[in-house]
């Protein structure tokens, strides 16, 4: 199960509280879907098209159910989250994190 929506809905408000603004992920996906050549643009090209973007955050969140816990109806779960923050002007990675 891809849980990026849940992850995004958790993280974005925390960034907004700190004064950051965001371009909607779905809006970017729609642009790329409508113009497949756009997906080949550089990170800085994407930032130019999005206005005054300073940072681009890309990531993936995946959660899946594990086996049932012996003798119960409870199940364990496993979630992996990978995030990378890139400067919009030159595509340099600021930081990255992968956690389980």
PDB file as gemmi writes it, atoms N, CA and C in Angstrom:
CRYST1    1.000    1.000    1.000  90.00  90.00  90.00 P 1                      
ATOM      1  N   UNK A   1       0.849  -1.181   0.000  1.00  0.00           N  
ATOM      2  CA  UNK A   1       0.000   0.000   0.000  1.00  0.00           C  
ATOM      3  C   UNK A   1       0.890   1.238   0.000  1.00  0.00           C  
ATOM      4  N   UNK A   2       0.654   2.156  -0.891  1.00  0.00           N  
ATOM      5  CA  UNK A   2       1.421   3.392  -0.947  1.00  0.00           C  
ATOM      6  C   UNK A   2       0.744   4.410  -0.033  1.00  0.00           C  
ATOM      7  N   UNK A   3       1.451   4.863   0.964  1.00  0.00           N  
ATOM      8  CA  UNK A   3       0.848   5.760   1.952  1.00  0.00           C  
ATOM      9  C   UNK A   3       1.436   7.162   1.875  1.00  0.00           C  
ATOM     10  N   UNK A   4       1.880   7.579   0.681  1.00  0.00           N  
ATOM     11  CA  UNK A   4       2.464   8.903   0.554  1.00  0.00           C  
ATOM     12  C   UNK A   4       1.465   9.979   0.940  1.00  0.00           C  
ATOM     13  N   UNK A   5       0.173   9.788   0.614  1.00  0.00           N  
ATOM     14  CA  UNK A   5      -0.834  10.772   0.986  1.00  0.00           C  
ATOM     15  C   UNK A   5      -0.887  10.980   2.483  1.00  0.00           C  
ATOM     16  N   UNK A   6      -0.815   9.906   3.236  1.00  0.00           N  
ATOM     17  CA  UNK A   6      -0.826   9.995   4.699  1.00  0.00           C  
ATOM     18  C   UNK A   6       0.428  10.698   5.183  1.00  0.00           C  
ATOM     19  N   UNK A   7       1.555  10.331   4.642  1.00  0.00           N  
ATOM     20  CA  UNK A   7       2.822  10.956   5.021  1.00  0.00           C  
ATOM     21  C   UNK A   7       2.800  12.441   4.683  1.00  0.00           C  
ATOM     22  N   UNK A   8       2.368  12.743   3.475  1.00  0.00           N  
ATOM     23  CA  UNK A   8       2.292  14.142   3.045  1.00  0.00           C  
ATOM     24  C   UNK A   8       1.345  14.931   3.946  1.00  0.00           C  
ATOM     25  N   UNK A   9       0.196  14.370   4.258  1.00  0.00           N  
ATOM     26  CA  UNK A   9      -0.790  15.059   5.104  1.00  0.00           C  
ATOM     27  C   UNK A   9      -0.298  15.251   6.534  1.00  0.00           C  
ATOM     28  N   UNK A  10       0.680  14.467   6.945  1.00  0.00           N  
ATOM     29  CA  UNK A  10       1.259  14.617   8.278  1.00  0.00           C  
ATOM     30  C   UNK A  10       2.377  15.658   8.275  1.00  0.00           C  
ATOM     31  N   UNK A  11       3.237  15.617   7.254  1.00  0.00           N  
ATOM     32  CA  UNK A  11       4.415  16.487   7.228  1.00  0.00           C  
ATOM     33  C   UNK A  11       4.130  17.910   6.758  1.00  0.00           C  
ATOM     34  N   UNK A  12       3.297  18.078   5.749  1.00  0.00           N  
ATOM     35  CA  UNK A  12       3.073  19.411   5.173  1.00  0.00           C  
ATOM     36  C   UNK A  12       2.591  20.419   6.207  1.00  0.00           C  
ATOM     37  N   UNK A  13       1.594  20.096   7.049  1.00  0.00           N  
ATOM     38  CA  UNK A  13       1.172  21.085   8.050  1.00  0.00           C  
ATOM     39  C   UNK A  13       2.294  21.511   8.996  1.00  0.00           C  
ATOM     40  N   UNK A  14       3.205  20.593   9.308  1.00  0.00           N  
ATOM     41  CA  UNK A  14       4.329  20.941  10.186  1.00  0.00           C  
ATOM     42  C   UNK A  14       5.272  21.935   9.503  1.00  0.00           C  
ATOM     43  N   UNK A  15       5.496  21.759   8.203  1.00  0.00           N  
ATOM     44  CA  UNK A  15       6.314  22.710   7.461  1.00  0.00           C  
ATOM     45  C   UNK A  15       5.599  24.051   7.336  1.00  0.00           C  
ATOM     46  N   UNK A  16       4.293  24.026   7.078  1.00  0.00           N  
ATOM     47  CA  UNK A  16       3.526  25.263   6.941  1.00  0.00           C  
ATOM     48  C   UNK A  16       3.576  26.071   8.239  1.00  0.00           C  
ATOM     49  N   UNK A  17       3.514  25.376   9.386  1.00  0.00           N  
ATOM     50  CA  UNK A  17       3.637  26.060  10.692  1.00  0.00           C  
ATOM     51  C   UNK A  17       4.961  26.811  10.797  1.00  0.00           C  
ATOM     52  N   UNK A  18       5.978  26.325  10.104  1.00  0.00           N  
ATOM     53  CA  UNK A  18       7.314  26.949  10.134  1.00  0.00           C  
ATOM     54  C   UNK A  18       7.483  28.010   9.055  1.00  0.00           C  
ATOM     55  N   UNK A  19       6.419  28.293   8.289  1.00  0.00           N  
ATOM     56  CA  UNK A  19       6.463  29.360   7.297  1.00  0.00           C  
ATOM     57  C   UNK A  19       6.748  28.932   5.872  1.00  0.00           C  
ATOM     58  N   UNK A  20       6.835  27.632   5.610  1.00  0.00           N  
ATOM     59  CA  UNK A  20       7.064  27.156   4.250  1.00  0.00           C  
ATOM     60  C   UNK A  20       5.756  27.149   3.474  1.00  0.00           C  
ATOM     61  N   UNK A  21       5.851  27.305   2.161  1.00  0.00           N  
ATOM     62  CA  UNK A  21       4.688  27.145   1.293  1.00  0.00           C  
ATOM     63  C   UNK A  21       4.951  25.963   0.368  1.00  0.00           C  
ATOM     64  N   UNK A  22       3.889  25.385  -0.159  1.00  0.00           N  
ATOM     65  CA  UNK A  22       4.001  24.173  -0.966  1.00  0.00           C  
ATOM     66  C   UNK A  22       3.245  24.291  -2.265  1.00  0.00           C  
ATOM     67  N   UNK A  23       3.765  23.623  -3.291  1.00  0.00           N  
ATOM     68  CA  UNK A  23       3.041  23.395  -4.528  1.00  0.00           C  
ATOM     69  C   UNK A  23       2.416  22.015  -4.380  1.00  0.00           C  
ATOM     70  N   UNK A  24       1.155  21.903  -4.711  1.00  0.00           N  
ATOM     71  CA  UNK A  24       0.448  20.642  -4.559  1.00  0.00           C  
ATOM     72  C   UNK A  24       1.078  19.544  -5.414  1.00  0.00           C  
ATOM     73  N   UNK A  25       1.336  18.412  -4.814  1.00  0.00           N  
ATOM     74  CA  UNK A  25       1.945  17.276  -5.503  1.00  0.00           C  
ATOM     75  C   UNK A  25       1.097  16.844  -6.700  1.00  0.00           C  
ATOM     76  N   UNK A  26      -0.209  16.834  -6.529  1.00  0.00           N  
ATOM     77  CA  UNK A  26      -1.082  16.401  -7.617  1.00  0.00           C  
ATOM     78  C   UNK A  26      -0.991  17.344  -8.812  1.00  0.00           C  
ATOM     79  N   UNK A  27      -0.816  18.629  -8.548  1.00  0.00           N  
ATOM     80  CA  UNK A  27      -0.670  19.592  -9.644  1.00  0.00           C  
ATOM     81  C   UNK A  27       0.578  19.280 -10.462  1.00  0.00           C  
ATOM     82  N   UNK A  28       1.661  18.944  -9.802  1.00  0.00           N  
ATOM     83  CA  UNK A  28       2.900  18.591 -10.514  1.00  0.00           C  
ATOM     84  C   UNK A  28       2.706  17.304 -11.303  1.00  0.00           C  
ATOM     85  N   UNK A  29       2.060  16.313 -10.691  1.00  0.00           N  
ATOM     86  CA  UNK A  29       1.815  15.042 -11.387  1.00  0.00           C  
ATOM     87  C   UNK A  29       0.946  15.246 -12.620  1.00  0.00           C  
ATOM     88  N   UNK A  30      -0.029  16.142 -12.528  1.00  0.00           N  
ATOM     89  CA  UNK A  30      -0.878  16.435 -13.685  1.00  0.00           C  
ATOM     90  C   UNK A  30      -0.074  17.058 -14.822  1.00  0.00           C  
ATOM     91  N   UNK A  31       0.840  17.965 -14.494  1.00  0.00           N  
ATOM     92  CA  UNK A  31       1.687  18.593 -15.517  1.00  0.00           C  
ATOM     93  C   UNK A  31       2.537  17.534 -16.218  1.00  0.00           C  
ATOM     94  N   UNK A  32       3.143  16.649 -15.431  1.00  0.00           N  
ATOM     95  CA  UNK A  32       4.008  15.600 -15.990  1.00  0.00           C  
ATOM     96  C   UNK A  32       3.180  14.630 -16.825  1.00  0.00           C  
ATOM     97  N   UNK A  33       1.978  14.293 -16.364  1.00  0.00           N  
ATOM     98  CA  UNK A  33       1.108  13.375 -17.111  1.00  0.00           C  
ATOM     99  C   UNK A  33       0.689  13.989 -18.449  1.00  0.00           C  
ATOM    100  N   UNK A  34       0.368  15.287 -18.443  1.00  0.00           N  
ATOM    101  CA  UNK A  34      -0.086  15.961 -19.656  1.00  0.00           C  
ATOM    102  C   UNK A  34       1.046  16.188 -20.651  1.00  0.00           C  
ATOM    103  N   UNK A  35       2.272  16.282 -20.186  1.00  0.00           N  
ATOM    104  CA  UNK A  35       3.426  16.528 -21.052  1.00  0.00           C  
ATOM    105  C   UNK A  35       4.567  15.613 -20.620  1.00  0.00           C  
ATOM    106  N   UNK A  36       4.594  14.359 -21.127  1.00  0.00           N  
ATOM    107  CA  UNK A  36       5.617  13.395 -20.687  1.00  0.00           C  
ATOM    108  C   UNK A  36       7.046  13.886 -20.854  1.00  0.00           C  
ATOM    109  N   UNK A  37       7.314  14.767 -21.827  1.00  0.00           N  
ATOM    110  CA  UNK A  37       8.677  15.278 -21.997  1.00  0.00           C  
ATOM    111  C   UNK A  37       9.093  16.129 -20.795  1.00  0.00           C  
ATOM    112  N   UNK A  38       8.100  16.673 -20.090  1.00  0.00           N  
ATOM    113  CA  UNK A  38       8.369  17.494 -18.911  1.00  0.00           C  
ATOM    114  C   UNK A  38       9.105  16.700 -17.842  1.00  0.00           C  
ATOM    115  N   UNK A  39       8.814  15.426 -17.737  1.00  0.00           N  
ATOM    116  CA  UNK A  39       9.447  14.575 -16.718  1.00  0.00           C  
ATOM    117  C   UNK A  39      10.953  14.499 -16.920  1.00  0.00           C  
ATOM    118  N   UNK A  40      11.427  14.802 -18.113  1.00  0.00           N  
ATOM    119  CA  UNK A  40      12.862  14.752 -18.387  1.00  0.00           C  
ATOM    120  C   UNK A  40      13.573  16.040 -17.991  1.00  0.00           C  
ATOM    121  N   UNK A  41      12.807  17.091 -17.626  1.00  0.00           N  
ATOM    122  CA  UNK A  41      13.424  18.357 -17.224  1.00  0.00           C  
ATOM    123  C   UNK A  41      14.271  18.163 -15.980  1.00  0.00           C  
ATOM    124  N   UNK A  42      15.225  19.047 -15.817  1.00  0.00           N  
ATOM    125  CA  UNK A  42      16.066  19.012 -14.624  1.00  0.00           C  
ATOM    126  C   UNK A  42      15.278  19.498 -13.421  1.00  0.00           C  
ATOM    127  N   UNK A  43      15.824  19.259 -12.257  1.00  0.00           N  
ATOM    128  CA  UNK A  43      15.207  19.744 -11.024  1.00  0.00           C  
ATOM    129  C   UNK A  43      15.081  21.251 -11.057  1.00  0.00           C  
ATOM    130  N   UNK A  44      16.101  21.934 -11.540  1.00  0.00           N  
ATOM    131  CA  UNK A  44      16.037  23.391 -11.581  1.00  0.00           C  
ATOM    132  C   UNK A  44      14.982  23.863 -12.574  1.00  0.00           C  
ATOM    133  N   UNK A  45      14.763  23.122 -13.657  1.00  0.00           N  
ATOM    134  CA  UNK A  45      13.703  23.457 -14.596  1.00  0.00           C  
ATOM    135  C   UNK A  45      12.338  23.340 -13.949  1.00  0.00           C  
ATOM    136  N   UNK A  46      12.157  22.311 -13.158  1.00  0.00           N  
ATOM    137  CA  UNK A  46      10.907  22.144 -12.414  1.00  0.00           C  
ATOM    138  C   UNK A  46      10.713  23.306 -11.467  1.00  0.00           C  
ATOM    139  N   UNK A  47      11.754  23.692 -10.769  1.00  0.00           N  
ATOM    140  CA  UNK A  47      11.665  24.810  -9.823  1.00  0.00           C  
ATOM    141  C   UNK A  47      11.318  26.098 -10.541  1.00  0.00           C  
ATOM    142  N   UNK A  48      11.911  26.328 -11.721  1.00  0.00           N  
ATOM    143  CA  UNK A  48      11.598  27.534 -12.498  1.00  0.00           C  
ATOM    144  C   UNK A  48      10.118  27.592 -12.844  1.00  0.00           C  
ATOM    145  N   UNK A  49       9.569  26.451 -13.234  1.00  0.00           N  
ATOM    146  CA  UNK A  49       8.160  26.403 -13.614  1.00  0.00           C  
ATOM    147  C   UNK A  49       7.234  26.552 -12.414  1.00  0.00           C  
ATOM    148  N   UNK A  50       7.709  26.235 -11.244  1.00  0.00           N  
ATOM    149  CA  UNK A  50       6.877  26.296 -10.046  1.00  0.00           C  
ATOM    150  C   UNK A  50       6.950  27.654  -9.355  1.00  0.00           C  
ATOM    151  N   UNK A  51       7.727  28.576  -9.892  1.00  0.00           N  
ATOM    152  CA  UNK A  51       7.798  29.901  -9.291  1.00  0.00           C  
ATOM    153  C   UNK A  51       9.062  30.058  -8.473  1.00  0.00           C  
ATOM    154  N   UNK A  52       8.916  30.500  -7.251  1.00  0.00           N  
ATOM    155  CA  UNK A  52      10.067  30.811  -6.417  1.00  0.00           C  
ATOM    156  C   UNK A  52      10.427  29.672  -5.465  1.00  0.00           C  
ATOM    157  N   UNK A  53      10.370  28.467  -5.951  1.00  0.00           N  
ATOM    158  CA  UNK A  53      10.701  27.323  -5.116  1.00  0.00           C  
ATOM    159  C   UNK A  53      12.166  27.386  -4.698  1.00  0.00           C  
ATOM    160  N   UNK A  54      12.424  27.142  -3.422  1.00  0.00           N  
ATOM    161  CA  UNK A  54      13.789  27.082  -2.915  1.00  0.00           C  
ATOM    162  C   UNK A  54      14.238  25.643  -2.731  1.00  0.00           C  
ATOM    163  N   UNK A  55      13.320  24.812  -2.263  1.00  0.00           N  
ATOM    164  CA  UNK A  55      13.625  23.410  -2.004  1.00  0.00           C  
ATOM    165  C   UNK A  55      12.591  22.522  -2.674  1.00  0.00           C  
ATOM    166  N   UNK A  56      13.052  21.363  -3.096  1.00  0.00           N  
ATOM    167  CA  UNK A  56      12.148  20.345  -3.625  1.00  0.00           C  
ATOM    168  C   UNK A  56      12.316  19.128  -2.743  1.00  0.00           C  
ATOM    169  N   UNK A  57      11.199  18.617  -2.254  1.00  0.00           N  
ATOM    170  CA  UNK A  57      11.210  17.431  -1.388  1.00  0.00           C  
ATOM    171  C   UNK A  57      10.593  16.286  -2.169  1.00  0.00           C  
ATOM    172  N   UNK A  58      11.371  15.216  -2.336  1.00  0.00           N  
ATOM    173  CA  UNK A  58      10.852  14.040  -3.016  1.00  0.00           C  
ATOM    174  C   UNK A  58      10.963  12.860  -2.062  1.00  0.00           C  
ATOM    175  N   UNK A  59      10.062  11.935  -2.206  1.00  0.00           N  
ATOM    176  CA  UNK A  59      10.126  10.799  -1.307  1.00  0.00           C  
ATOM    177  C   UNK A  59       9.147   9.714  -1.662  1.00  0.00           C  
ATOM    178  N   UNK A  60       9.231   8.669  -0.889  1.00  0.00           N  
ATOM    179  CA  UNK A  60       8.347   7.529  -1.065  1.00  0.00           C  
ATOM    180  C   UNK A  60       8.054   6.952   0.308  1.00  0.00           C  
ATOM    181  N   UNK A  61       6.808   6.599   0.516  1.00  0.00           N  
ATOM    182  CA  UNK A  61       6.403   5.944   1.756  1.00  0.00           C  
ATOM    183  C   UNK A  61       5.616   4.700   1.396  1.00  0.00           C  
ATOM    184  N   UNK A  62       6.020   3.572   1.958  1.00  0.00           N  
ATOM    185  CA  UNK A  62       5.356   2.305   1.676  1.00  0.00           C  
ATOM    186  C   UNK A  62       5.097   1.601   3.002  1.00  0.00           C  
ATOM    187  N   UNK A  63       3.858   1.165   3.185  1.00  0.00           N  
ATOM    188  CA  UNK A  63       3.498   0.401   4.382  1.00  0.00           C  
ATOM    189  C   UNK A  63       2.844  -0.898   3.946  1.00  0.00           C  
ATOM    190  N   UNK A  64       3.164  -1.973   4.638  1.00  0.00           N  
ATOM    191  CA  UNK A  64       2.529  -3.246   4.318  1.00  0.00           C  
ATOM    192  C   UNK A  64       2.321  -4.044   5.585  1.00  0.00           C  
ATOM    193  N   UNK A  65       1.278  -4.850   5.553  1.00  0.00           N  
ATOM    194  CA  UNK A  65       0.948  -5.696   6.704  1.00  0.00           C  
ATOM    195  C   UNK A  65       1.906  -6.873   6.766  1.00  0.00           C  
ATOM    196  N   UNK A  66       2.308  -7.195   7.969  1.00  0.00           N  
ATOM    197  CA  UNK A  66       3.147  -8.356   8.186  1.00  0.00           C  
ATOM    198  C   UNK A  66       2.301  -9.537   8.635  1.00  0.00           C  
ATOM    199  N   UNK A  67       2.944 -10.553   9.151  1.00  0.00           N  
ATOM    200  CA  UNK A  67       2.200 -11.746   9.575  1.00  0.00           C  
ATOM    201  C   UNK A  67       1.384 -11.482  10.842  1.00  0.00           C  
ATOM    202  N   UNK A  68       0.375 -12.322  11.043  1.00  0.00           N  
ATOM    203  CA  UNK A  68      -0.430 -12.244  12.260  1.00  0.00           C  
ATOM    204  C   UNK A  68       0.443 -12.617  13.457  1.00  0.00           C  
ATOM    205  N   UNK A  69       0.178 -11.943  14.576  1.00  0.00           N  
ATOM    206  CA  UNK A  69       0.895 -12.254  15.802  1.00  0.00           C  
ATOM    207  C   UNK A  69       0.280 -13.524  16.382  1.00  0.00           C  
ATOM    208  N   UNK A  70       1.113 -14.464  16.691  1.00  0.00           N  
ATOM    209  CA  UNK A  70       0.678 -15.795  17.103  1.00  0.00           C  
ATOM    210  C   UNK A  70      -0.434 -15.766  18.157  1.00  0.00           C  
ATOM    211  N   UNK A  71      -1.524 -16.471  17.846  1.00  0.00           N  
ATOM    212  CA  UNK A  71      -2.621 -16.611  18.795  1.00  0.00           C  
ATOM    213  C   UNK A  71      -3.537 -15.402  18.901  1.00  0.00           C  
ATOM    214  N   UNK A  72      -3.359 -14.392  18.047  1.00  0.00           N  
ATOM    215  CA  UNK A  72      -4.199 -13.194  18.107  1.00  0.00           C  
ATOM    216  C   UNK A  72      -4.672 -12.816  16.705  1.00  0.00           C  
ATOM    217  N   UNK A  73      -5.567 -11.863  16.644  1.00  0.00           N  
ATOM    218  CA  UNK A  73      -5.990 -11.342  15.344  1.00  0.00           C  
ATOM    219  C   UNK A  73      -5.179 -10.095  14.971  1.00  0.00           C  
ATOM    220  N   UNK A  74      -4.212  -9.742  15.816  1.00  0.00           N  
ATOM    221  CA  UNK A  74      -3.373  -8.576  15.543  1.00  0.00           C  
ATOM    222  C   UNK A  74      -2.331  -8.924  14.489  1.00  0.00           C  
ATOM    223  N   UNK A  75      -1.963  -7.926  13.693  1.00  0.00           N  
ATOM    224  CA  UNK A  75      -0.931  -8.104  12.675  1.00  0.00           C  
ATOM    225  C   UNK A  75       0.165  -7.077  12.899  1.00  0.00           C  
ATOM    226  N   UNK A  76       1.369  -7.472  12.609  1.00  0.00           N  
ATOM    227  CA  UNK A  76       2.454  -6.492  12.633  1.00  0.00           C  
ATOM    228  C   UNK A  76       2.438  -5.747  11.299  1.00  0.00           C  
ATOM    229  N   UNK A  77       3.054  -4.591  11.268  1.00  0.00           N  
ATOM    230  CA  UNK A  77       3.131  -3.794  10.040  1.00  0.00           C  
ATOM    231  C   UNK A  77       4.557  -3.309   9.857  1.00  0.00           C  
ATOM    232  N   UNK A  78       4.904  -3.067   8.625  1.00  0.00           N  
ATOM    233  CA  UNK A  78       6.225  -2.564   8.293  1.00  0.00           C  
ATOM    234  C   UNK A  78       6.048  -1.351   7.399  1.00  0.00           C  
ATOM    235  N   UNK A  79       6.732  -0.267   7.729  1.00  0.00           N  
ATOM    236  CA  UNK A  79       6.670   0.946   6.913  1.00  0.00           C  
ATOM    237  C   UNK A  79       8.087   1.404   6.596  1.00  0.00           C  
ATOM    238  N   UNK A  80       8.298   1.799   5.366  1.00  0.00           N  
ATOM    239  CA  UNK A  80       9.572   2.364   4.916  1.00  0.00           C  
ATOM    240  C   UNK A  80       9.309   3.756   4.372  1.00  0.00           C  
ATOM    241  N   UNK A  81      10.122   4.711   4.788  1.00  0.00           N  
ATOM    242  CA  UNK A  81      10.001   6.076   4.300  1.00  0.00           C  
ATOM    243  C   UNK A  81      11.375   6.542   3.841  1.00  0.00           C  
ATOM    244  N   UNK A  82      11.436   7.058   2.617  1.00  0.00           N  
ATOM    245  CA  UNK A  82      12.662   7.639   2.069  1.00  0.00           C  
ATOM    246  C   UNK A  82      12.340   9.055   1.620  1.00  0.00           C  
ATOM    247  N   UNK A  83      13.171  10.015   2.021  1.00  0.00           N  
ATOM    248  CA  UNK A  83      12.952  11.414   1.679  1.00  0.00           C  
ATOM    249  C   UNK A  83      14.283  12.036   1.285  1.00  0.00           C  
ATOM    250  N   UNK A  84      14.223  12.901   0.267  1.00  0.00           N  
ATOM    251  CA  UNK A  84      15.410  13.654  -0.140  1.00  0.00           C  
ATOM    252  C   UNK A  84      14.996  15.105  -0.337  1.00  0.00           C  
ATOM    253  N   UNK A  85      15.797  16.027   0.191  1.00  0.00           N  
ATOM    254  CA  UNK A  85      15.555  17.462   0.031  1.00  0.00           C  
ATOM    255  C   UNK A  85      16.641  17.989  -0.905  1.00  0.00           C  
ATOM    256  N   UNK A  86      16.187  18.675  -1.977  1.00  0.00           N  
ATOM    257  CA  UNK A  86      17.084  19.147  -3.023  1.00  0.00           C  
ATOM    258  C   UNK A  86      16.932  20.658  -3.158  1.00  0.00           C  
ATOM    259  N   UNK A  87      18.051  21.365  -3.336  1.00  0.00           N  
ATOM    260  CA  UNK A  87      17.955  22.806  -3.604  1.00  0.00           C  
ATOM    261  C   UNK A  87      17.446  22.994  -5.023  1.00  0.00           C  
ATOM    262  N   UNK A  88      16.501  23.917  -5.168  1.00  0.00           N  
ATOM    263  CA  UNK A  88      15.852  24.111  -6.458  1.00  0.00           C  
ATOM    264  C   UNK A  88      16.764  24.756  -7.489  1.00  0.00           C  
ATOM    265  N   UNK A  89      17.683  25.610  -7.060  1.00  0.00           N  
ATOM    266  CA  UNK A  89      18.486  26.342  -8.037  1.00  0.00           C  
ATOM    267  C   UNK A  89      19.586  25.519  -8.689  1.00  0.00           C  
ATOM    268  N   UNK A  90      20.134  24.510  -7.965  1.00  0.00           N  
ATOM    269  CA  UNK A  90      21.225  23.746  -8.570  1.00  0.00           C  
ATOM    270  C   UNK A  90      21.085  22.226  -8.451  1.00  0.00           C  
ATOM    271  N   UNK A  91      20.006  21.749  -7.843  1.00  0.00           N  
ATOM    272  CA  UNK A  91      19.768  20.316  -7.750  1.00  0.00           C  
ATOM    273  C   UNK A  91      20.624  19.598  -6.728  1.00  0.00           C  
ATOM    274  N   UNK A  92      21.340  20.334  -5.895  1.00  0.00           N  
ATOM    275  CA  UNK A  92      22.200  19.733  -4.882  1.00  0.00           C  
ATOM    276  C   UNK A  92      21.361  19.143  -3.751  1.00  0.00           C  
ATOM    277  N   UNK A  93      21.716  17.943  -3.298  1.00  0.00           N  
ATOM    278  CA  UNK A  93      21.007  17.313  -2.198  1.00  0.00           C  
ATOM    279  C   UNK A  93      21.396  17.988  -0.902  1.00  0.00           C  
ATOM    280  N   UNK A  94      20.394  18.480  -0.157  1.00  0.00           N  
ATOM    281  CA  UNK A  94      20.624  19.106   1.141  1.00  0.00           C  
ATOM    282  C   UNK A  94      20.716  18.029   2.211  1.00  0.00           C  
ATOM    283  N   UNK A  95      19.760  17.117   2.169  1.00  0.00           N  
ATOM    284  CA  UNK A  95      19.750  16.027   3.137  1.00  0.00           C  
ATOM    285  C   UNK A  95      18.888  14.902   2.598  1.00  0.00           C  
ATOM    286  N   UNK A  96      19.078  13.724   3.128  1.00  0.00           N  
ATOM    287  CA  UNK A  96      18.229  12.591   2.777  1.00  0.00           C  
ATOM    288  C   UNK A  96      18.078  11.705   4.003  1.00  0.00           C  
ATOM    289  N   UNK A  97      16.997  10.977   4.023  1.00  0.00           N  
ATOM    290  CA  UNK A  97      16.689  10.110   5.161  1.00  0.00           C  
ATOM    291  C   UNK A  97      15.927   8.905   4.666  1.00  0.00           C  
ATOM    292  N   UNK A  98      16.313   7.755   5.144  1.00  0.00           N  
ATOM    293  CA  UNK A  98      15.560   6.537   4.926  1.00  0.00           C  
ATOM    294  C   UNK A  98      15.395   5.872   6.279  1.00  0.00           C  
ATOM    295  N   UNK A  99      14.154   5.530   6.599  1.00  0.00           N  
ATOM    296  CA  UNK A  99      13.905   4.881   7.882  1.00  0.00           C  
ATOM    297  C   UNK A  99      12.816   3.836   7.747  1.00  0.00           C  
ATOM    298  N   UNK A 100      12.859   2.882   8.649  1.00  0.00           N  
ATOM    299  CA  UNK A 100      11.874   1.808   8.682  1.00  0.00           C  
ATOM    300  C   UNK A 100      11.140   1.866  10.000  1.00  0.00           C  
TER     301      UNK A 100                                                      
END                                                                             
